[in-house]
Amino acid sequence: MTMLRTASALALLVLSAPALAAGVKGDPVAGAEKAKTCASCHGATGNESLDDTYPKIAGQYPEYLAKALHDYKSGERENAIMAGFAAGLSDEDIDDLAAFFSTTGKATCTT
């Protein structure tokens, strides 16, 4: 039984290592639910934009994604569409979205 507990603890540590190493603060599972609004422009995983004017955000560093959302919210970064969406986000929402999109795959372009 002790060996099973040790194996389970080790598996949990290995699975969470990428998130810990990247400094991810948010919950990617909660972020997936919150990202449904984002899907209309960025795609379900952030990598399927139907319009080239919308950046592909999948696989970006979570710190970058969180900063971008905070900057849209504060007005430091200007985009009328994103400012409207970011205005209603809490710090937790931003962290969750950043955690989700940072784990969804590689971005193919950035803006």
DSSP file (Angstrom, degrees, kcal/mol; ACC not computed):
  #  RESIDUE AA STRUCTURE BP1 BP2  ACC     N-H-->O    O-->H-N    N-H-->O    O-->H-N    TCO  KAPPA ALPHA  PHI   PSI    X-CA   Y-CA   Z-CA
    1    1 A M     >        0   0    0      0, 0.0     4,-2.1     0, 0.0     5,-0.2   0.000 360.0 360.0 360.0 -39.5    0.0    0.0    0.0
    2    2 A T  H  >  +     0   0    0      1,-0.2     4,-2.4     2,-0.2     5,-0.2   0.883 360.0  53.1 -63.4 -38.3    2.9    2.4    0.8
    3    3 A M  H  > S+     0   0    0      1,-0.2     4,-2.5     2,-0.2    -1,-0.2   0.882 107.6  51.3 -64.4 -38.2    4.4    1.7   -2.6
    4    4 A L  H  > S+     0   0    0      2,-0.2     4,-2.4     1,-0.2    -2,-0.2   0.910 110.7  48.2 -64.9 -42.9    1.0    2.6   -4.3
    5    5 A R  H  X S+     0   0    0     -4,-2.1     4,-2.6     2,-0.2    -2,-0.2   0.909 112.1  49.4 -63.2 -42.6    0.9    5.9   -2.4
    6    6 A T  H  X S+     0   0    0     -4,-2.4     4,-2.5     2,-0.2    -2,-0.2   0.921 111.8  48.2 -63.4 -44.2    4.4    6.7   -3.3
    7    7 A A  H  X S+     0   0    0     -4,-2.5     4,-2.4     2,-0.2    -2,-0.2   0.898 112.4  49.4 -63.4 -40.6    3.7    5.9   -7.0
    8    8 A S  H  X S+     0   0    0     -4,-2.4     4,-2.3     2,-0.2    -2,-0.2   0.916 111.9  47.7 -65.1 -43.5    0.6    8.0   -6.9
    9    9 A A  H  X S+     0   0    0     -4,-2.6     4,-2.1     2,-0.2    -2,-0.2   0.898 112.6  49.4 -64.1 -40.8    2.4   10.9   -5.3
   10   10 A L  H  X S+     0   0    0     -4,-2.5     4,-2.5     2,-0.2    -2,-0.2   0.905 110.2  50.6 -65.2 -42.3    5.2   10.7   -7.8
   11   11 A A  H  X S+     0   0    0     -4,-2.4     4,-2.5     2,-0.2    -2,-0.2   0.908 110.4  49.8 -62.4 -42.4    2.8   10.6  -10.8
   12   12 A L  H  X S+     0   0    0     -4,-2.3     4,-1.8     2,-0.2    -1,-0.2   0.908 111.3  49.1 -63.0 -42.4    1.0   13.7   -9.5
   13   13 A L  H  X S+     0   0    0     -4,-2.1     4,-1.1     2,-0.2    -2,-0.2   0.920 112.0  48.1 -63.0 -45.0    4.3   15.5   -9.1
   14   14 A V  H  < S+     0   0    0     -4,-2.5     3,-0.4     1,-0.2    -2,-0.2   0.911 112.8  48.5 -63.4 -43.1    5.4   14.5  -12.6
   15   15 A L  H  < S+     0   0    0     -4,-2.5     4,-0.3     1,-0.2    -1,-0.2   0.819 115.8  43.1 -68.7 -31.0    2.1   15.6  -14.1
   16   16 A S  H  X S+     0   0    0     -4,-1.8     4,-2.3    -5,-0.2    -1,-0.2   0.566  89.4  91.4 -91.9  -8.0    2.1   18.9  -12.4
   17   17 A A  H  X S+     0   0    0     -4,-1.1     4,-3.1    -3,-0.4     5,-0.3   0.885  82.5  52.9 -56.8 -45.0    5.8   19.7  -13.0
   18   18 A P  H  > S+     0   0    0      0, 0.0     4,-1.9     0, 0.0    -1,-0.2   0.922 111.9  45.9 -60.0 -41.4    5.2   21.6  -16.3
   19   19 A A  H  4>S+     0   0    0     -4,-0.3     5,-2.3     2,-0.2     4,-0.5   0.903 115.2  46.8 -66.9 -40.1    2.7   23.9  -14.7
   20   20 A L  H ><5S+     0   0    0     -4,-2.3     3,-1.0     1,-0.2    -1,-0.2   0.912 111.9  50.5 -67.1 -42.3    4.9   24.5  -11.6
   21   21 A A  H 3<5S+     0   0    0     -4,-3.1    -1,-0.2     1,-0.3    -2,-0.2   0.861 110.1  50.0 -64.8 -35.8    7.9   25.1  -13.7
   22   22 A A  T 3<5S-     0   0    0     -4,-1.9    -1,-0.3    -5,-0.3    41,-0.3   0.536 111.2-120.7 -81.8  -5.6    6.1   27.7  -15.9
   23   23 A G  T < 5 +     0   0    0     -3,-1.0     2,-0.3    -4,-0.5    -3,-0.2   0.794  44.2 179.1  73.0  27.4    4.8   29.5  -12.8
   24   24 A V      < +     0   0    0     -5,-2.3    -1,-0.2    -6,-0.2    72,-0.1  -0.484  12.5 178.8 -68.0 123.4    1.2   29.0  -13.8
   25   25 A K        +     0   0    0     -2,-0.3    -1,-0.2    70,-0.1    71,-0.1   0.768  54.4  71.5 -94.4 -30.0   -1.0   30.5  -11.1
   26   26 A G  S    S-     0   0    0     69,-0.6    70,-0.2    68,-0.1     3,-0.1  -0.121  84.6-104.5 -86.6-179.8   -4.4   29.8  -12.6
   27   27 A D     >  -     0   0    0     65,-0.3     4,-2.5     1,-0.1    73,-0.2  -0.918  20.5-159.9-106.6 110.0   -6.5   26.7  -13.0
   28   28 A P  H  > S+     0   0    0      0, 0.0     4,-1.8     0, 0.0    -1,-0.1   0.801  92.2  55.8 -63.5 -27.7   -6.5   25.5  -16.7
   29   29 A V  H  > S+     0   0    0      2,-0.2     4,-1.2     1,-0.2     5,-0.1   0.935 111.4  42.6 -68.9 -45.3   -9.7   23.5  -16.1
   30   30 A A  H  > S+     0   0    0      1,-0.2     4,-2.0     2,-0.2    -1,-0.2   0.884 112.3  56.2 -64.6 -37.8  -11.5   26.6  -14.9
   31   31 A G  H  X S+     0   0    0     -4,-2.5     4,-1.9    65,-0.3    -2,-0.2   0.856  99.7  58.9 -62.6 -36.0   -9.9   28.5  -17.7
   32   32 A A  H  < S+     0   0    0     -4,-1.8    -1,-0.2     1,-0.2     4,-0.2   0.900 108.1  45.6 -60.5 -41.1  -11.3   26.1  -20.3
   33   33 A E  H >< S+     0   0    0     -4,-1.2     3,-1.1     1,-0.2    -1,-0.2   0.914 114.8  47.0 -67.5 -42.9  -14.8   26.9  -19.2
   34   34 A K  H >< S+     0   0    0     -4,-2.0     3,-0.8     1,-0.2     4,-0.3   0.746 101.9  67.2 -70.6 -23.3  -14.1   30.6  -19.1
   35   35 A A  T 3X  +     0   0    0     -4,-1.9     4,-1.3     1,-0.2     3,-0.4   0.494  70.0  94.4 -78.6  -3.6  -12.5   30.5  -22.6
   36   36 A K  T <4 S+     0   0    0     -3,-1.1     4,-0.4     1,-0.3     3,-0.2   0.862  85.1  51.4 -58.3 -35.3  -15.7   29.6  -24.3
   37   37 A T  T X4 S+     0   0    0     -3,-0.8     3,-0.8     1,-0.2    -1,-0.3   0.863 106.9  54.2 -66.9 -35.9  -16.2   33.4  -25.1
   38   38 A C  T >> S+     0   0    0     -3,-0.4     4,-2.8    -4,-0.3     3,-1.5   0.753  90.7  77.3 -69.2 -25.2  -12.7   33.6  -26.5
   39   39 A A  H 3X S+     0   0    0     -4,-1.3     4,-1.5     1,-0.3    -1,-0.2   0.774  78.6  69.4 -61.3 -29.2  -13.4   30.7  -29.0
   40   40 A S  H <4 S+     0   0    0     -3,-0.8    -1,-0.3    -4,-0.4    10,-0.2   0.805 120.0  16.9 -63.4 -26.8  -15.4   32.9  -31.3
   41   41 A C  H <4 S+     0   0    0     -3,-1.5    10,-0.4    -4,-0.3     9,-0.4   0.765 138.0  32.4-108.3 -41.6  -12.2   34.7  -32.3
   42   42 A H  H  < S-     0   0    0     -4,-2.8     6,-1.6     1,-0.2     7,-0.3   0.523 106.1-115.6 -99.1  -7.0   -9.3   32.6  -31.2
   43   43 A G    ><  -     0   0    0     -4,-1.5     3,-0.6    -5,-0.4    -1,-0.2  -0.052  41.6 -66.0  86.8 164.2  -10.8   29.1  -31.6
   44   44 A A  T 3  S+     0   0    0      1,-0.3    -1,-0.2    -5,-0.2    -5,-0.1   0.811 137.3  26.7 -59.8 -34.1  -11.5   26.5  -28.9
   45   45 A T  T 3  S-     0   0    0     -3,-0.2    -1,-0.3    -6,-0.1    59,-0.1   0.387 114.3-105.8-109.8   2.5   -7.9   26.0  -28.1
   46   46 A G  S <  S+     0   0    0     -3,-0.6    11,-1.7    -4,-0.1    12,-1.7   0.550 106.2  84.2  86.3   7.2   -6.6   29.4  -29.1
   47   47 A N  S    S+     0   0    0      9,-0.2    -4,-0.2    10,-0.2     9,-0.1   0.200  70.7  71.7-126.6  14.5   -4.9   28.0  -32.2
   48   48 A E        +     0   0    0     -6,-1.6    -5,-0.2    -9,-0.1    -4,-0.1  -0.202  56.7 167.1-126.8  43.8   -7.8   28.0  -34.7
   49   49 A S        -     0   0    0     -7,-0.3    -7,-0.2     1,-0.2    -8,-0.1  -0.379  24.0-158.7 -60.2 131.0   -8.5   31.6  -35.6
   50   50 A L  S    S+     0   0    0     -9,-0.4     2,-0.4   -10,-0.2    -1,-0.2   0.678  80.8  52.0 -82.4 -18.5  -10.7   31.8  -38.6
   51   51 A D  S >  S-     0   0    0    -10,-0.4     3,-2.1     1,-0.1    -1,-0.1  -0.976  79.0-138.8-122.4 128.6   -9.6   35.3  -39.4
   52   52 A D  T 3  S+     0   0    0     -2,-0.4     4,-0.1     1,-0.3    -1,-0.1   0.644  98.8  70.9 -63.7 -13.5   -5.9   36.2  -39.6
   53   53 A T  T 3  S+     0   0    0      2,-0.1    -1,-0.3     1,-0.0    -3,-0.0   0.677  86.3  75.6 -77.0 -14.6   -6.5   39.4  -37.7
   54   54 A Y  S <  S-     0   0    0     -3,-2.1    -5,-0.1   -13,-0.1    -3,-0.1  -0.862  88.2-126.1 -97.3 123.3   -7.1   37.4  -34.5
   55   55 A P        -     0   0    0      0, 0.0     2,-0.7     0, 0.0    55,-0.1  -0.288  13.5-119.7 -69.5 151.7   -3.8   36.1  -33.0
   56   56 A K        +     0   0    0     53,-0.4    53,-0.4     1,-0.1    -9,-0.2  -0.827  33.8 177.7 -87.7 119.5   -3.3   32.5  -32.2
   57   57 A I    >   +     0   0    0    -11,-1.7     3,-1.5    -2,-0.7   -10,-0.2   0.453  32.2 122.5-108.6  -3.5   -2.6   32.4  -28.5
   58   58 A A  T 3  S+     0   0    0    -12,-1.7    44,-0.2     1,-0.2    43,-0.1  -0.344  78.3  15.3 -62.9 138.6   -2.2   28.7  -27.7
   59   59 A G  T 3  S+     0   0    0     42,-2.8    -1,-0.2    47,-0.3    43,-0.2   0.483  87.8 140.2  80.4   3.0    1.0   27.8  -26.1
   60   60 A Q    <   -     0   0    0     -3,-1.5    -1,-0.2    41,-0.4    44,-0.1  -0.376  66.6 -86.6 -71.7 158.5    2.1   31.3  -25.1
   61   61 A Y     >  -     0   0    0      1,-0.1     4,-2.2    -3,-0.1     3,-0.3  -0.425  34.1-129.2 -62.6 138.8    3.7   31.8  -21.8
   62   62 A P  H  > S+     0   0    0      0, 0.0     4,-2.7     0, 0.0     5,-0.2   0.855 108.3  56.3 -61.6 -33.5    1.1   32.2  -19.1
   63   63 A E  H  > S+     0   0    0    -41,-0.3     4,-2.4     2,-0.2     5,-0.2   0.899 107.9  48.5 -64.2 -39.2    2.8   35.4  -17.8
   64   64 A Y  H  > S+     0   0    0     -3,-0.3     4,-2.6     2,-0.2    -1,-0.2   0.937 112.8  47.0 -64.6 -47.2    2.6   36.9  -21.3
   65   65 A L  H  X S+     0   0    0     -4,-2.2     4,-2.3     1,-0.2    -2,-0.2   0.917 113.4  48.3 -62.3 -43.7   -1.1   36.0  -21.6
   66   66 A A  H  X S+     0   0    0     -4,-2.7     4,-2.6     2,-0.2    -1,-0.2   0.920 112.2  48.9 -64.1 -43.5   -1.9   37.4  -18.2
   67   67 A K  H  X S+     0   0    0     -4,-2.4     4,-2.9    -5,-0.2    -2,-0.2   0.924 110.0  51.7 -62.4 -43.8    0.0   40.6  -18.8
   68   68 A A  H  X S+     0   0    0     -4,-2.6     4,-2.3     1,-0.2    -1,-0.2   0.929 111.8  46.3 -59.1 -45.4   -1.8   41.1  -22.1
   69   69 A L  H  X S+     0   0    0     -4,-2.3     4,-2.3     2,-0.2    -1,-0.2   0.906 113.2  48.8 -65.3 -41.1   -5.2   40.7  -20.5
   70   70 A H  H  X S+     0   0    0     -4,-2.6     4,-2.4     1,-0.2     6,-0.3   0.903 111.5  50.9 -62.8 -39.9   -4.3   43.0  -17.7
   71   71 A D  H  X>S+     0   0    0     -4,-2.9     6,-2.0     2,-0.2     4,-1.3   0.881 110.2  48.4 -67.3 -37.9   -3.0   45.6  -20.2
   72   72 A Y  H  <5S+     0   0    0     -4,-2.3    -1,-0.2    -5,-0.2    -2,-0.2   0.913 112.4  50.2 -64.1 -41.3   -6.2   45.4  -22.2
   73   73 A K  H  <5S+     0   0    0     -4,-2.3    -2,-0.2     1,-0.2    -1,-0.2   0.889 114.7  42.2 -64.7 -40.2   -8.2   45.8  -19.0
   74   74 A S  H  <5S-     0   0    0     -4,-2.4    -1,-0.2    -5,-0.1    -2,-0.2   0.665 111.4-117.0 -81.9 -16.5   -6.3   48.8  -17.9
   75   75 A G  T  <5S+     0   0    0     -4,-1.3    -3,-0.2     2,-0.3    -4,-0.1   0.394  84.6 117.9  93.0  -2.6   -6.2   50.4  -21.3
   76   76 A E  S   <S+     0   0    0     -5,-0.9     2,-0.5    -6,-0.3    -4,-0.2   0.850  79.1  44.9 -64.6 -33.1   -2.4   50.2  -21.6
   77   77 A R  S    S-     0   0    0     -6,-2.0     2,-0.5    -9,-0.1    -2,-0.3  -0.962  92.4-139.9-110.9 126.5   -2.9   47.9  -24.6
   78   78 A E        +     0   0    0     -2,-0.5     2,-0.2     4,-0.0    -6,-0.1  -0.775  45.9 125.7-101.9 124.1   -5.5   49.2  -27.0
   79   79 A N     >  -     0   0    0     -2,-0.5     4,-3.1    -7,-0.2     5,-0.3  -0.696  43.8-147.3-167.2 116.4   -8.0   47.1  -28.8
   80   80 A A  H  > S+     0   0    0      1,-0.2     4,-1.6    -2,-0.2     5,-0.1   0.868  98.5  47.3 -59.0 -39.7  -11.7   47.9  -28.5
   81   81 A I  H  > S+     0   0    0      2,-0.2     4,-1.8     1,-0.2    -1,-0.2   0.961 116.6  41.8 -67.7 -50.4  -12.9   44.3  -28.7
   82   82 A M  H  > S+     0   0    0      1,-0.2     4,-3.3     2,-0.2     5,-0.3   0.869 110.5  57.2 -67.1 -36.0  -10.4   42.9  -26.2
   83   83 A A  H  X S+     0   0    0     -4,-3.1     4,-1.9     1,-0.2    -1,-0.2   0.911 106.7  50.5 -60.1 -41.0  -10.9   45.9  -23.8
   84   84 A G  H  X S+     0   0    0     -4,-1.6     4,-0.5    -5,-0.3    -1,-0.2   0.907 115.2  41.5 -63.5 -42.4  -14.6   45.1  -23.7
   85   85 A F  H >< S+     0   0    0     -4,-1.8     3,-0.8     1,-0.2    -2,-0.2   0.922 116.1  48.4 -70.4 -43.7  -13.9   41.4  -22.9
   86   86 A A  H >< S+     0   0    0     -4,-3.3     3,-1.9     1,-0.2    -2,-0.2   0.777  94.4  75.6 -69.8 -26.8  -11.1   42.1  -20.4
   87   87 A A  H 3< S+     0   0    0     -4,-1.9    -1,-0.2     1,-0.3    -2,-0.2   0.837  98.6  44.9 -55.2 -35.3  -13.0   44.8  -18.5
   88   88 A G  T << S+     0   0    0     -3,-0.8     2,-0.3    -4,-0.5    -1,-0.3   0.393  90.8 107.6 -91.5   3.7  -15.2   42.1  -16.8
   89   89 A L    <   -     0   0    0     -3,-1.9     2,-0.1    -4,-0.1    -3,-0.0  -0.648  57.0-147.0 -88.1 136.8  -12.4   39.7  -15.9
   90   90 A S     >  -     0   0    0     -2,-0.3     4,-2.3     1,-0.1     5,-0.2  -0.438  34.5-102.1 -85.0 170.1  -11.1   39.3  -12.3
   91   91 A D  H  > S+     0   0    0      1,-0.2     4,-2.4     2,-0.2     5,-0.2   0.885 126.3  51.9 -59.4 -38.6   -7.5   38.6  -11.6
   92   92 A E  H  > S+     0   0    0      2,-0.2     4,-2.6     1,-0.2   -65,-0.3   0.910 107.4  51.5 -65.2 -42.4   -8.5   34.9  -11.0
   93   93 A D  H  > S+     0   0    0      2,-0.2     4,-2.8     1,-0.2     5,-0.2   0.931 110.8  48.9 -58.3 -45.8  -10.3   34.8  -14.4
   94   94 A I  H  X S+     0   0    0     -4,-2.3     4,-2.6     1,-0.2    -2,-0.2   0.921 111.8  48.0 -62.0 -45.4   -7.1   36.2  -16.1
   95   95 A D  H  X S+     0   0    0     -4,-2.4     4,-2.3     2,-0.2   -69,-0.6   0.902 112.7  49.2 -62.6 -40.7   -4.9   33.6  -14.3
   96   96 A D  H  X S+     0   0    0     -4,-2.6     4,-2.4     2,-0.2   -65,-0.3   0.922 112.7  46.7 -65.4 -44.3   -7.3   30.8  -15.3
   97   97 A L  H  X S+     0   0    0     -4,-2.8     4,-2.8     2,-0.2     5,-0.3   0.910 112.7  49.8 -64.0 -42.1   -7.4   31.9  -18.9
   98   98 A A  H  X S+     0   0    0     -4,-2.6     4,-1.9    -5,-0.2    -2,-0.2   0.903 111.0  49.8 -63.2 -41.1   -3.6   32.2  -19.1
   99   99 A A  H  X S+     0   0    0     -4,-2.3     4,-0.6    -5,-0.2    -2,-0.2   0.917 113.6  46.4 -63.4 -43.2   -3.2   28.8  -17.5
  100  100 A F  H >< S+     0   0    0     -4,-2.4     3,-1.3   -73,-0.2     4,-0.4   0.972 115.2  42.6 -64.5 -55.6   -5.6   27.2  -20.1
  101  101 A F  H >< S+     0   0    0     -4,-2.8   -42,-2.8     1,-0.3     3,-0.8   0.797 108.9  59.3 -67.2 -27.1   -4.3   28.9  -23.2
  102  102 A S  H 3< S+     0   0    0     -4,-1.9    -1,-0.3    -5,-0.3     3,-0.2   0.703 110.5  43.4 -72.1 -17.0   -0.6   28.3  -22.2
  103  103 A T  T << S+     0   0    0     -3,-1.3    -1,-0.2    -4,-0.6    -2,-0.2   0.365  91.8  84.8-107.1   4.3   -1.3   24.5  -22.1
  104  104 A T  S <  S-     0   0    0     -3,-0.8     2,-0.3    -4,-0.4    -1,-0.1   0.514 100.0 -80.7 -90.5  -3.4   -3.4   24.1  -25.3
  105  105 A G        -     0   0    0     -4,-0.2     2,-0.3    -3,-0.2    -1,-0.3  -0.786  64.0 -35.4 134.8-178.3   -0.5   23.8  -27.8
  106  106 A K        -     0   0    0     -2,-0.3   -47,-0.3   -47,-0.1     2,-0.2  -0.598  51.4-130.2 -82.9 134.7    2.0   25.7  -29.8
  107  107 A A        -     0   0    0     -2,-0.3     3,-0.1   -50,-0.2   -50,-0.1  -0.551   9.3-158.7 -75.7 147.1    1.1   29.1  -31.2
  108  108 A T  S    S+     0   0    0      1,-0.3     2,-0.3    -2,-0.2    -1,-0.1   0.579  74.7   7.6-104.7 -13.1    1.8   29.5  -34.8
  109  109 A C        -     0   0    0    -53,-0.4   -53,-0.4     0, 0.0    -1,-0.3  -0.976  65.6-151.9-158.4 159.3    1.9   33.3  -34.7
  110  110 A T              0   0    0     -2,-0.3   -53,-0.1   -55,-0.1     0, 0.0  -0.925 360.0 360.0-133.0 158.3    1.8   36.1  -32.2
  111  111 A T              0   0    0     -2,-0.3    -1,-0.1   -55,-0.1   -54,-0.1   0.282 360.0 360.0-139.1 360.0    0.7   39.7  -32.1
